[in-house]
Structures are given as C-alpha cells and as structure tokens.
Amino acid sequence: MPTPSVSIPTIGVFDSGVGGLTVLRALLDRVPDANYLYFGDTARLPYGSKSAATVAHYTVGAVRYLQEQGAELLVIACNTATALALDDVKRAAGVEVIGVIEPGAEAATLVSKNRKVVVIGTEATVSSHAYRHALEARKIAVREKACPLFVPLVEEGWVEHPVTEQVARIYLSEAFSKEARDADVLLLGCTHYPLIKPLLRQVTPEHVAIVDSAESTAQEVARRLESWTMGKTKPPLASTTRAGSAPHLRFFATDSAEKFRAMGTRFLGLSVEDVLHVDLKE
Ligand code: DGL
C-alpha cells in the first residue's frame, strides 16, 4: 500500500553553534514529520559571554536567513539567545517563535516537589535572570549558577574527562550550598550540558532530578503543530507535501562546513551531511 502524503512543516532551528543539535535531536524524536533547517552561528560563538545587544543583533540576522530559506516556525535552541533576544526575534519574525526557557522552566516546575530549583547556564543567561523570572512566575525558588567552563570542555570532547568532573564538582557544590541545599531539581540551562548529563548525575546530590529543556521544547513544538493541524490557529504559510519518509535536514554554518560536519555528528548522534557555509553580512 502506498504511504499517504502528509503535510510537512519546515522548522528553522537556531543556535550559536552545534549545541542546539541536542534540541534538534529531541525534535527529530518528537516531530519526525518535518523538514528541518538548522543554523549554527559557529563563526561568532560563544554567545554566552556577549552583551544582549550583540546577541540580539546576531540572532535576528540568522533567523531572517532561516525564514528566507522557508522556515515556517522558528525554534531558538540557544539558551543565551532565548534569554537575551527572544523578544527581538519575535518582533522581527513573521512566523511563530519558540524559545527554550519557558518549556525548560515548565518541565522543572512539574518535577520539583519542594519547589526549589538550581539552574546552570552561561554567564549571559544567568545574568539575564530569564530562568529566575520564568520559575518565580511559577512560584518556584531559584538558585542560578553560571558554569562558563562547561562549553569549552564539551566542545573539546572532554565529556567524561577527570578535569570536567573536577570542574563540575566545584560548580555544583557552590550551586547546592546553603539555602539551595534542599533544591530537588537541576535545570540544564545551556545546549551543551545534556552531553555531560551522565557526569553531572555522578556529582549531583542523589535526591536531585536533572531536567533539560530539549525534550520539553520538542513537546511544545509538537503541541504548536497539532494546534495548526486542528485549525485552532493559523496553519503554516507554505507547507509542502511529501510521502512520509525520514525528516529532511539541512544545516547552515557561519564557520567551516567541514568543522560543523565533524562536531555536529557528535552532538546530533547522527551523521551531519548537507552543510552550507553562510556568510552573514554585519
Ligand atoms: N548555545 C549556548 C547556550 O545554550 C552555549 C554556547 C554559547 O555560549 O554560544 O547558552
């Protein structure tokens, strides 16, 4: 029997680099019937140490590019870009935009029994207090802790390395000290941290559940698409149709396509092939 044709949305996923592929991986599990356009701003990463104005400027430029390529829904997979630039992106985009902070905060809220959460992220995400605001709005007490060394360690591939373990022990003992001692959720507020989840599990107090926003963001995307198909909200502008098959993936990187292919395969857990180098004008 021939496979029926289905309506396939085109989803643009943005990150400062390859880290957002952890979110793409969750999306592929949850929403396999979609075309994906992934943009990694590898030439200008890290975003985590940059100012809000710079991050907003870079992110808006990149999502405009994704829209030109046909993105009908945008996922800002980068925690730093969501924290610093979500409102700017929403204003600039003509399509729906989903960030990672609200879904992450919601997931942590559902898991925390004593309503106390520790959030770790980049310097910029933590200083923006975007997670604090999202969690406090849900009546959750928050301790935020910047862990700037994790991104370079993960990019180096040191995901099970004794140095990373030592760094994690120091960060987490500070994070869970004093009034945060009885927090029962560790929320991973950075795209890179899911890759060191097993190591973080080893050094996090046993009573603490580890939550990352990739899965809950993918759930939010699935919900949004469902509401489109149920006609509750505007359907995507230009959905294409094709027979049900593996998702179509295209990647755009502002630094070397070759480097993106190599590192991206590690983050996605799948072979990354169709990569185009993009030079965004300032
Ligand atoms: N993608 C960033 C985040 O989730 C981490 C890497 C960077 O600093 O650019 O915050």
Residues whose N, C-alpha, C, O or C-beta is under 5 A from the ligand:
A	BS01	DGL	S16 G19 L45 P46 Y47 G48 A77 C78 N79 T80 T122 V151 G189 C190 T191
